[in-house]
Amino acid sequence: MSNLDQRPDEVTCEKGGGPGRDELLEPRFVPLGGPRAMTVRRTLPQKRRSLIGAWCFLDHYGPDPVGEPGGMSVPRHPHTGLQTVSWLFTGAIEHRDSAGFHAIVRPGELNLMTAGRGISHSEFSTPETTVLHGAQLWVALPDHARSIAPGFEHYRPEPVSGPGSEVRVFLGAVGVDTGVASSPVIAHTPLIGAEILLEPGAGVDIAVESTHEHGVLLDSGSLAVNGTDSPVDHLLYVAPGHRVLRLRAGGSAVRALLIGGEPLGEKILMWWNFVGRTHEEVAAYRSQWQAEIGAEAPADPGLAPRFGDFPAGTAAPLPAPVLPGVRLRPRD
């Protein structure tokens, strides 16, 4: 999914993992595109916190009747230095990318796209989709992996069931009441990502690394995490220092996403759909994208294409926003 904001803020994500406390992160409402845009609820990044482990972006959307907002309609756009994680609850999305992968994203299935040195992709809700509901997340690649070749992975995790609970781990591994749930998908930093379902009044204990930080996004129901209530659509940040996350449902059934991992330990610069390290790097990514799609000056003939080709007949690509008139730098 793209960040379609035409005036995107630059976000410098600082090293995490120092002394901290649990905090509740409120969503902000962001329209994806024009007048019939689907609105998403964005909880990462924000001024108060820009990273949870290497997770650097979280959009939560729906349930939306596709006929009203027009569903997901995101033409070809670029990414660098990150991985996109698509996780659906309802509906289906067609994914196509310049590395040659074409897939249908369905509920309960991980679709992970690695941008690495550069990729472009599109996402459209399928014609048969009537309701769209899910989440899109980004993972920042560490310096040693951020220039790897682009790629795509698909994985359908089997649920690990307990009394009134189901846990689907799509990245990493966690301990649950009935054993260890893990994913074979390769992550470039220690990460976890999971969907958790609880019946009313049920609970589950999740064993985690005490040096890692975590976030719990409540999609529906009433939930307490280690005794702290988490409102729907909010992201509860859980600071390092916990060995167990105790999730307890109230009087209504719960669906939640758990993310977390080892603090990245690197400073990254995010602007629009690019993750880099410096102003010059991000500006170069933008310039090359604009040149490759014919929106600005022709590409340097001696420069290898970064964002790849797309099949003829697809929707026109998204041009990048104009860079601000000042250097991209950390925000206060």
Secondary structure in CASP SS format (residue, H / E / C, confidence):
PFRMAT SS
TARGET T0000
AUTHOR 0000-0000-0000
METHOD secondary structure of the structure
MODEL  1
M C 1.00
S C 1.00
N C 1.00
L C 1.00
D C 1.00
Q C 1.00
R C 1.00
P C 1.00
D C 1.00
E C 1.00
V E 1.00
T E 1.00
C E 1.00
E C 1.00
K C 1.00
G C 1.00
G C 1.00
G C 1.00
P C 1.00
G C 1.00
R C 1.00
D C 1.00
E E 1.00
L E 1.00
L E 1.00
E C 1.00
P C 1.00
R E 1.00
F E 1.00
V E 1.00
P E 1.00
L E 1.00
G C 1.00
G C 1.00
P C 1.00
R C 1.00
A C 1.00
M E 1.00
T E 1.00
V E 1.00
R E 1.00
R E 1.00
T E 1.00
L E 1.00
P C 1.00
Q C 1.00
K C 1.00
R C 1.00
R C 1.00
S C 1.00
L C 1.00
I E 1.00
G C 1.00
A C 1.00
W E 1.00
C E 1.00
F E 1.00
L E 1.00
D E 1.00
H E 1.00
Y E 1.00
G E 1.00
P E 1.00
D E 1.00
P E 1.00
V C 1.00
G C 1.00
E C 1.00
P C 1.00
G C 1.00
G C 1.00
M C 1.00
S E 1.00
V E 1.00
P E 1.00
R E 1.00
H E 1.00
P E 1.00
H E 1.00
T E 1.00
G C 1.00
L E 1.00
Q E 1.00
T E 1.00
V E 1.00
S E 1.00
W E 1.00
L E 1.00
F E 1.00
T E 1.00
G C 1.00
A C 1.00
I E 1.00
E E 1.00
H E 1.00
R E 1.00
D E 1.00
S C 1.00
A C 1.00
G C 1.00
F C 1.00
H E 1.00
A E 1.00
I E 1.00
V E 1.00
R C 1.00
P E 1.00
G C 1.00
E C 1.00
L E 1.00
N E 1.00
L E 1.00
M E 1.00
T E 1.00
A C 1.00
G C 1.00
R C 1.00
G C 1.00
I E 1.00
S E 1.00
H E 1.00
S E 1.00
E E 1.00
F E 1.00
S E 1.00
T C 1.00
P C 1.00
E C 1.00
T C 1.00
T C 1.00
V E 1.00
L E 1.00
H E 1.00
G E 1.00
A E 1.00
Q E 1.00
L E 1.00
W E 1.00
V E 1.00
A E 1.00
L C 1.00
P C 1.00
D C 1.00
H C 1.00
A C 1.00
R C 1.00
S C 1.00
I C 1.00
A C 1.00
P C 1.00
G E 1.00
F E 1.00
E E 1.00
H E 1.00
Y E 1.00
R C 1.00
P C 1.00
E C 1.00
P C 1.00
V E 1.00
S E 1.00
G E 1.00
P C 1.00
G C 1.00
S E 1.00
E E 1.00
V E 1.00
R E 1.00
V E 1.00
F E 1.00
L E 1.00
G C 1.00
A E 1.00
V E 1.00
G E 1.00
V E 1.00
D C 1.00
T C 1.00
G E 1.00
V E 1.00
A E 1.00
S E 1.00
S C 1.00
P C 1.00
V C 1.00
I C 1.00
A C 1.00
H C 1.00
T C 1.00
P C 1.00
L E 1.00
I E 1.00
G E 1.00
A E 1.00
E E 1.00
I E 1.00
L E 1.00
L E 1.00
E C 1.00
P C 1.00
G C 1.00
A C 1.00
G E 1.00
V E 1.00
D E 1.00
I E 1.00
A E 1.00
V C 1.00
E C 1.00
S C 1.00
T C 1.00
H C 1.00
E E 1.00
H E 1.00
G E 1.00
V E 1.00
L E 1.00
L E 1.00
D E 1.00
S E 1.00
G C 1.00
S C 1.00
L E 1.00
A E 1.00
V E 1.00
N C 1.00
G C 1.00
T E 1.00
D E 1.00
S E 1.00
P C 1.00
V C 1.00
D C 1.00
H C 1.00
L E 1.00
L E 1.00
Y E 1.00
V E 1.00
A C 1.00
P C 1.00
G C 1.00
H C 1.00
R C 1.00
V E 1.00
L E 1.00
R E 1.00
L E 1.00
R E 1.00
A E 1.00
G C 1.00
G C 1.00
S C 1.00
A C 1.00
V E 1.00
R E 1.00
A E 1.00
L E 1.00
L E 1.00
I E 1.00
G E 1.00
G E 1.00
E C 1.00
P C 1.00
L C 1.00
G C 1.00
E C 1.00
K C 1.00
I E 1.00
L E 1.00
M E 1.00
W E 1.00
W C 1.00
N C 1.00
F E 1.00
V E 1.00
G E 1.00
R C 1.00
T C 1.00
H H 1.00
E H 1.00
E H 1.00
V H 1.00
A H 1.00
A H 1.00
Y H 1.00
R H 1.00
S H 1.00
Q H 1.00
W H 1.00
Q H 1.00
A H 1.00
E H 1.00
I C 1.00
G C 1.00
A C 1.00
E C 1.00
A C 1.00
P C 1.00
A C 1.00
D C 1.00
P C 1.00
G C 1.00
L C 1.00
A C 1.00
P C 1.00
R C 1.00
F C 1.00
G C 1.00
D C 1.00
F C 1.00
P C 1.00
A C 1.00
G C 1.00
T C 1.00
A C 1.00
A C 1.00
P C 1.00
L C 1.00
P C 1.00
A C 1.00
P C 1.00
V C 1.00
L C 1.00
P C 1.00
G C 1.00
V C 1.00
R C 1.00
L C 1.00
R C 1.00
P C 1.00
R C 1.00
D C 1.00
END
